[in-house]
Amino acid sequence: MKDVVSDRGSLRAISIADAKPVELIDQPAPIMEWVEIVKLRVDDAYQRGLGPANWKSIRRIAGDFRWSRFTPVLCAPVPGGLFAIIDGQHRTHAALMCGIEAVPCMVVHMSVAEQASSFSWVNGNVTAISQLQIYKAALAAREPWAIASRAAVEEAGCRLMTSNRSNTQKRAGEIYTVPLIRSYIEAGCEDVVVRGLRAIRRADEVGDPAFYLAGIVKPWLAVVAEAKAPTALLERFCRAHSLVEISEQASALRKRPEYRGKTLNDLTRASMLALLRQFAQGAAA
């Protein structure tokens, strides 16, 4: 029988050409083996839970399950002869739904911290996954940015969340803008996070969750970073001016022709900054 593969001119060999080789980190080699699904576990310390959208995805995979689309599950040995899934819980659930008892796995020996770090890296660089889940995994892995982010937010009297909630379930002091907080932490601006959130927290006398949403926190922290106002002044300003009302007024401005093309964040930030400077001048007079 003619070898049809040999006629495929599109096939290209794996080559790094003139690229500089990279020294491999010393580590144990992975083992490829079939693992019974009953021996696989999901560590909720860093893994994501399964919500309605996840089960919808699992049913979609199961409905057209093919081994040709199944990549080996990445997992790590854990005590008791079990294996913790790092990547692949959706396709593993789908396989079980199809009555499959074992799945191909790439087994890599790693510590619990490395498991969490691996989950964060694999999903953060490949899969569309919530940044809150990346943060949760980074906390479990004790990654510096995650620990510092949590510390800064907690110092302000707030809490950096590891999972999302509906608007009706959100509570005052809960911060969901993980990428924003991380950006300030990695830029060495922890003080912006602490002072900005603390001003909101201390001025919030009714416990309104709206003050802690991204549409308020993002422009406000930008103002705090730019204005470099004293902490006491920031707190007095937040008591005198509702940041939520400023955002609502900025939203109304967007409808005017002269502000067409401006984002709500830009208009809210500009409004907050102008009012803060005006407030500071009045306080100094």
Residue, then its C-alpha position, 0 to 999 in steps of 0.5 A: m500500500k502506498d505511503v500517503v504520508s510520504d507524499r505530504g509536502s506540508l510535513r515539516a521536521i522539528s528544528i530550532a535552526d540557528a536558535k540558541p539552545v536553552e539549558l533544561i532545568d533539573q527535574p524528574a522526567p514525566i511518566m505516560e500511563w493510563v490512570e483509572i478515573v477513580k484514582l484521579r482527584v481535583d484539589d480545590a485549593y487551587q482548582r476551579g469549581l464546576g459551575p453550570a457553564n463548566w458542566k455545559s462544556i463537559r456535556r459538549i465534549a462528551g456528546d462528541f467524544r473522540w480520542s483524536r481530540f483528547t490530550p493526556v491529563l496532566c497530573a501529580p501523584v499524591p498520597g494514597g495511590l491517587f493523582a491530583i489533576i493539574d490540567g484536564q478535569h473537564r475532559t476527564h469528567a466528559a470521559l467518565m460521562c461516556g462510561i470510560e474508566a481510565v484516561p491517558c495521563m502524563v504523571v509528573h512528580m511535584s510538590v503541592a506548591e508546584q502543583a498550584s504553580s503549574f495549574s496557574w501557568v498552564n491555564g494562565n498561558v493557554t486556557a481562557i480562565s478567570q483571573l480570580q482562579i489564577y489568583k487562587a492558584a497563585l496563593a496556593a503556590r505562595e507566589p509573591w505577587a499574590i501574597a503581596s496583593r492579598a496583603a495590600v488589599e487586607e491592609a486597606g480593610c478589604r478582601l481580594m476575592t478568589s471567586n466571582r459572585s453575582n451582583t446581588q451576592k457581592r458585599a462591601g469590601e470585596i475586591y474582584t479586580v485582580p489584574l488591576i491590583r496585581s499591576y500596581i503590586e508588580a509596579g511597586c505601588e502597594d501604597v496606591v492600593v492601600r491608600g485608595l481602598r482604605a479611603i473608600r472603606r472608611a468613607d463607606e458608612v452604609g456598606d455599599p458593594a457598588f463602591y468596590l466594583a471595577g468601574i469605581v476602583k480602577p479610575w479611583l486608584a489611577v487618581v490616587a496614583e496621579a494626585k499623590a494626595p495625603t491619605a487623610l485628604l483622600e478619606r475626607f474627599c470620599r466622605a464628601h463626594s460619592l465616587v459612585e455618583i461621580s461615575e454616574q455623572a461621567s456616564a451621562l457625559r458620554k452621551r454628549p457629542e463633545y465626549r464621543g469616543k471617550t471611555l467611561n473609565d477615562l471620563t470617570r478618572a478625569s472627573m474624580l481628579a478634577l474634583l479632588r484637586q478642587f477639594a484639596q484647594g478648598a481644604a488648603a484655603 
